[in-house]
């Protein structure tokens, strides 16, 4: 019987079981007497064995059978569940994961697991050479398929009818909806220029329908936050142990549903942020004891969805960061000049950890010392049209907040004009827009600044940054403010054109290598616009030439570090 048609289903379910297995092992480390979790762990290993046996993946069935034997003795009280058993079971889960990936690539999962099987047998008090044939595996073949197999798997176990759909299909739906949004904008633009009441009514009705379709399609792409963060507790545990520390990760908001496009962006920056928290934030048990803290450090990963954005936060109760030490480290590495160091505020000093090449590690390890961790976080968040902020208190810990748009496919942007170009800035990245009175501008330390809301902010000419030439002088300048590297900055433009809803498109070569561009979009009148990534745009100018406005209407280029 040809079993290949069931392979994808086996892989999907095996991955779910392995995720659950890892979660149960980590939970049992904290509460080894929890009988329900012991039973759940046994059932998980049994399920993997049964599925693998029915598919003929004997290597996977063998290893999971050995795990099942060990867990059976643990749950019967013959062997206490301790850290050594947890390490062994997690190592087995890793190997099973590699075997499942082998199946994904067309293999049969027959990777060598002799050493693990021997260790499992030894721990369980059995003979290592004893055969591990899954005698009680569920070997009955799956039900015969119909002539026309269903394109998706239905699951009605919870009383609500659900269906599994390939992610590629959902992506196509989103792309088509995005093109409809572009077409809708075009029709609305044409209707506004014609004296036809029926046409305007039809365009308005079409706009409502497209918006409804967009809402439904985007909701179909929503996935729980937990789908990407289930592996993080294991990573934190293993990393802390290798560093001679004790740390636990709590996840708040696992059931919060987010757009799949955002979930695809988050794993890498969260990985770096969590590694940074363990390696630089959490202290050794001795340090924590001397500071009056518990031996085990606590890291919290949380997600909170607001009306027009979401905040993903990594908080630790470790040693915190000292701004002065960060400034000294940046000076020693030549990342900033003494003049720049003298003007840094506390938030700006904390954001130095996001500068390329910055690191406070004394040596290079597999975890840190290369200066790419928080830089990678900042870059990923900026590309998504979001922002990064850091709060820290010496001896109390740190908090890293990633503020992201709700979607990266169809977004709201502010359209601005600089010379002949119309460009877009994600609304989520804009703090405020003002018509700035020229008399409120002044020079400090050779740079133009202005006062807004009790803050003194630097003023940058966006036209000179993007190469369209200086913005037009006048009694009032349109200025938008945005957060860049821990500081709010003002960006002068020629004109505000208002907000628009656009379908973002990735840039092709060579534009995808241009710093400061997050993507492109097509407006209703057919014009192609660039979506700006302001933090990266300014960061690129920092190492070359940052251009500031001058209160007399002229523009000056100033070289900075």
N, C-alpha and C positions, 0 to 999 in steps of 0.2 A: 504493500500500500504506500502510495506517495504521501509522505508527511510534510513535504516542504511548504504546502499551503498553510500549515499551522505554525510555521516557524515564527512569523512576526508576532503572532498572538503569544506564543511561548516566551519570546524575548521581552515583550512588554510586561507580562505578568511576572516573569522572573525578576526583572528590575524592581518592580514594586515590592516583591517579597524581600529582596536584598536590602532595599531601603528600610523596610520595617524591621528586618533582622538587626541592622546596625543601630536603629533607634532603641530597640529592646535591650541590646547588650549594654549600651551606655546608661540606660535607665536602671538596669539591674546592678551596675557598679555602685549606684547611689543607694539602692534598696534591694540587696541580694535576697532578702526573705520574701519578696513579693511573689506569691504563688501564681497570681494571674499572669504576670509578665513571663514567668518561667514556662507556664503552659503555652503562652502565645509564641514564645521563642521556639519551643518544641514543635508546635504546629507549623510554624513557618518553614523550619528545616524539612519537616515531613512533606509539606506541599511542594517544595522545590524538588525533593526526591521523586515524588509521584509524577509531577509534570515531566521531569527529565527522563524517567523510566518509560513513560508512555511514548515519548518521542524518540527513544533509542539513544539518548545522550548518556552513555554509561559512565563516563568520567564525572559528569556533574552529579549523577545519581549516587555514585560511590562516595564522593566527598560529603554530600549532604546526608547520606546514610550514616557515616561516621559521626557527623555533628549531631545527628538525631540520637545516636547511642549515648553520646556524652551527656546531652541535655536530659535524656531520660534518667540517667543516674543522678544528675544534679537535682532534678525536680522530685526524686524519691528520697532525697536527703542523704544519699550515700557519699556524695562529694560536695563540699561547700563551694559556692560560687564566689570566686575571688578575682583579683586583678589578672592573674596568670591565665585563668580560663577566659576572661574577657579578651585579653590580647590574642589568645589562640583562635577564638571564634571570629574576631574581627579579621585576623589574617586569612582565615578560611573564607570569609565573606568577600574579601578582596580577590582571592583566587577564583571564587565562583563568578565574580563580576568579570574577570578576564576570560573565563570559559564561555560566559554568555556572549561576550563581545566576539569571541571566536565563532560562535554560532551565527551571529549577525553577519560576519564576513563570509559565510558559506561553509564553515567547518562544522565539526560535531562536538566541539567542546572538550576534546581529548588532550588537554594540557597536563603536564606532569604535576601530580599532587601527592606523590609518594611520601615525601617528608611530612606533609601536613596530616595525611592519613595515619602515619606512624605515631605522630605526636598525639593525635586525638585518641588513638587506641591505647597508648601508654597512659594518658591522663585518665581515661575511663577504666583503666585496670584490665584491659584486654590484651590478647596476644597481637602484636603488630602484624604478624604474618597471616592472621586469620582473614579469610575472604570477606570482602565488604559488599557482597552482592545484595542488592536491595530486594530481598525475597518478598517483602510485603508491599512492594511498590504497586501503585495502581497502574497495571499494564494494559488495561482494557483500552482499545483504540477509541479515539474521539468519534463522535457521531459523523456519519457519512454526509458529505456536503451535497448540496443540491447542484443541478447543472449550472445554475447562475448564482455564484456565491455572492453573499451580501457585501456591499462595499464598506460596511462599518459594523461594529459590534454593539449590540444593544444590551443594556444592563438595567433591569427593572427591580433589582434587589431592594432598593430603598423606597419603592412605591412610586417613584417618579421616572418616567421613561427618558433614558439618556441614550446617546449614540456616540461612538467613537468615530471621529473624522480625521483624516490625515491633515497635518498642519499645513502642508503645501496647498491643499484645497482652500483652507481658510485664508492663507496669504493671497491667493488669487482673488478671492472675494473682496479682501481689503483693497487690493490694487484696482479692481474694477470700480469699487465704490469711490476710491480716490479720484479716478478719472471722471466719474460722474460728478464729483464735487467741482472739478475743474470745468467740466462742461456746463454745469449749473451756473457757475460764476460768469461764464461767457454769455449765457442766455440772459442773465440778470443785467449784465452790462449793456447788451444790445437793447433790451426792453426799456432800460432807463433813458436811452437816447431816441426812442421812437414815441410818437404821440398815438399810442394805441392802448386804451384801457383794457380791452380783452387780453392783449398780449401780456401786459403787466400782471393781470390777475392770474393768467396761466403760469407765468414765470414764478410768481409768489407761491402758487400751489405746488409747482415742481420743486421749489426750494424746500418746502415743508416735507414733501415725500422723500427727497434725497436725504434730508437730515434724519428722518425716521429710519430709513434704510441704514444710514451710517451708524446710528445708535445701536441697531439690532446686530449689525455685522460686527461692530467693535465689542459688543457684549459677548458674542460667540467666541471671540478670541481671548476672553478673560480666563485667567488661570490662577489658582491659589498661590500665594507667595511661598507656601511651604514646598512647592514642587522644585524650587531651586535651592532651598536652604537646609534640606534634610541632611545633607552631607557635612554641613559646617560644624555641628557639635563634635563629630568624630575628628575632624581636622584640628579643632581647637584642643581636644584632649590629647591627640598624638603629639602635636607641636609643643604643648606645655610639658609633656613628659620628657621629650627629647631635650628640652631646655632646663630640666630639673625644677620645673614649677608645677603648681596645681591650679587648674583653671576649669571653669565650667561655663557653658554658653546657654543662655536662655533666649528663646525666640518668642517675640510678642507679635501677634498678627499673622500667624501662619495661614489662617483661613481668609485673609483679606485678598480679594480677587483683583489682579492687575492685568494690564494689557500684555499680551505675549511678547510684543516688541520690546517693552520695557524689561520684562523678565529675562530676555536674551541678552540685554546689556548689563544687568546687575551682577551676575556671578563673578566675573573677573575683578571688578572694583571692590566687591564685598570680600572676596578672598584676600586681596591685598590689605584692606582695612582691618580684617580680623587677625591676619598674621602680624600686622603692625601692633595691634592691641596686645597680643600675647608676648611678642618679642620685646617691645619697647615699653608697654604699659604695665603689664602685670609683673610684680616683683617676685623674688624667690620666697619660699615659706619663711626663711629666717628674717628677711627684710620686712615682710608683712607682720611677723610676730613682734619685731622691734618697734614697728609703727602702730601697734595696738590693733592690727587687723587680723581677721581669720586667715589661716594658712592658705585657703583656697580662694583664688581670685574669681571675680564674677564679671562676665561680659554679657551684655544684653544687645541683641539685634532686634530692632522693632521697625514696623512700617505703619504709617498713618496716612490715610487718604483724606485730602482736603477737597474743596470745591473745584479748584483748577490746577492742583498739583498734588504730589505725594512726597512725603518725607521718609527717607530710610535712614535710620540712626544706629550707629555702633557706639555703645557706651561701655567704659570699663571703670573699675574702682581701683586702678593701679596708682602708679607714682605721679602721674600727671606730667606736664611739660613745663619747662622753665623758659620763658621767652628770651631771657638774656643768654642762656646757654645755646639756644638755637641760633641767635644772632652771631655769637662767637664762632659756632661751627660753620655757619655760612661764610663768614669773613675768612676763616682759615682755608676754606676750599675755593675762595675767590668767586663765590656765587654773587655776592653783593660787595659794594665798595663801602669804605668807612663813612662817606657822605650819605649814602643811602641808608646805612645802618642807623645813623643818628636821627633819621626822620621816621623810622618805622613805628607804627602804633602796635599795641599788644596783639590785636587780631592779625595784623600783617606779619608780625614776627612768628606767630603760630603757623601761618600759611607758608612759611619758608620750607616746611617739610614737604610741600608739593613741588618745590623747584627741582628740575632735572639735575640729577647728580648729588642731591643733598642726602646726607646720612649722618647719624650720630653714632653708628655702630663702630666699635674699635677694630673689628676684623670682619672680613667677608665670610659669611656662612651660607648654607643653603636657604636660609630664611631672610637674611638682611645683609646690609653693608654695601650694596651696589647702587643705592640711591635711585631705585626705579619704582618703589612701592606706591607711595602716595602720589607721585607724579602720574602713574598709570591711572589712579583713581580720578584725579582731577581731569585728565585728558578724556576719559570715558564719559564722565558726567557732562563735560563741556560739549562733546560731540552730540550728546542727546538733547542739548538745549537746556541743561540744568545748571545748578550751582552747587558749590561745596563750601561748607563752613566748619570751623573747628573751635571748640570751647575746651578749656583745660584749666585745672586748678592744681597747683603743686601739692602732692600728697593726697589728693582726693580723686584724681582720675581725669579722663578725657571723654569728650563727646564729638563724634564726627557725623555731620548731617549731610546727606545727599538729597538735594531738592530737585525733583524731576517732573517733567510734564506727564500728564496722564496717558499720553500716546505719543509715539514718534512717527506715526504715519500721516495723520491729519491733525494739524495744529493751528492755533491762533498766532498770528504774527503782527508786529507793528511795522508798517511800511514807511520807510524814510528815504529821502532824496539827498544825494550828495553829487553835485554837478549833474552830469547827464544820466547817472545811474539811479535806479530805484532798487533798494535792497530791503531785506526783511530781518527783523530781530525777534526771536521768540518772545511772546508776551510774558511767558513765565520768567524770563531773564531780566525783564525791565521792572525797576522799582518805581519809577516816577517819570513823568514828562513835564517840562516847564518851558515857558518862554522867558529866557533869562535876560534881565535888564543888563545892558553893557556896563552900567555904572557899578554893578555888584561884583564885577570881576576885578581881580588885583593880582599882583605878582608877589610870590613868596619863594625864596630860594631859586629864583630863575624860572619858576613855573607859574602858569596861570591857575588860579584857584577861585572858588566862589563859595559863598555861604548859603546853605539850604537846610532848613529844619534844625538849626543849631549846630550843624556840622560844617567843617571846612573841607571842601572836596576839590580834587584836581580836575581840571577841564582839558579834555583832549579833542582835537579836531578830527572827526571820523573821516572826513574827506581826504585829509593827508595820510591817514592810516591806510586807507584802501587804494590810494593812488589816483583819486579823481581831481586832486587839487584842493586848495583851501576853500572852506565854506564861505559864503558871502557874508561880508560884514554888515552891521546895521545896529540900530538901537536895541533890538531884541534878537536873541539867537535861540532857535529851537534846540533844546537840550534834553536828552534822555539820560537817566542815571541807572547804573547797573553795578552789581558786586563783582569785583575782579581781585583775586588773590587776597581776600580778607579786607579790602577797602572798597568803599562806594566811590565810583568815578562818574564824572559827567562827560557825555559825548555830544559835541556840537554837530548839527546837521543843517542842511539847507531848508528842509521842509519835512513836515509830518503829513502823510497821506491817509492816516487812519489805520484801523485794524482790518485784517482779512483772514479768512479760513483757507488754508492751502494744503495741498497734498504734496508732501515732501518726497523728493527723489534723490538718490545718492548720486554723487558726481563721478564721472568717469575719468580715466587717465587723460591728461596730466593734472586736471583740476583737483582730483582727490588728494594730491600732494601739497596743495596750496594751504598754507597755515591760515586759520581764521575763517574758513568756509565749512559750514556744517552740512550743506546740501543745497538743492535748488528746488524751484517750483515754477509753475506757469500760472500767470494771473488771468482773470477773465477776459482781458483784451488781447491775450496771446503773448504778452511779454514774458520772457524768462528772467527770473530774479534769483539772486544768491541769498541764502540764509546765513547770517553771520554768526560766528562763534566768538563773541567778544573777548572772553578770557584768553583764548589762544591767540587772537589777533593782537591783543596788547602784549602778551608774553613774547610773541615773535618780535614786536617792535622794541621790547625792553633790551634785547641783546644787540639791537642795531641802532635804531633811531626813534625816539618817542617825540611826537610832535604836539606842542601845546599852543593854545590860543593866546593871544596877547590882548590886553584890554583896549588898546588903541585901534583894534580892528585888523592889525597885521597878524601874521602867524610866524612863529619861530620854531625852528628845529633845534632840539637840544639833544646832545648825545649823553646817554645815561648807561649805567651798567645793566 
